[in-house]
Amino acid sequence: LSTSGISDEQRRALMDSANPKYILRNYLCQSAIDAAEQGDFGEVGRLLKVIERPYDEQPGMEKYARLPPAWAYRPGVCMLSCSS
């Protein structure tokens, strides 16, 4: 890295431009669907808003960039099979 001639700031900017911070994950969709089925479409709107700009910092939207919660590690949510 020290011989590349690229500063840490430039390297970070390059990585951030190629790797989205926000990824539409199954558990996020499922949470939005569950809320919508109860008549609350707010989560659908928030999820759409954050996913429209996946590479940008979005203060207040950090929960959409986190790893899936423990409940999401079950078949059909985070773990899909070839037949899913």
PyMOL commands that set and color helices and strands:
alter all, ss='L'
color gray80, all
select helices_A, chain A and resi 8-18+26-37+42-51+62-65+70-72
alter helices_A, ss='H'
color red, helices_A
deselect
rebuild
show_as cartoon
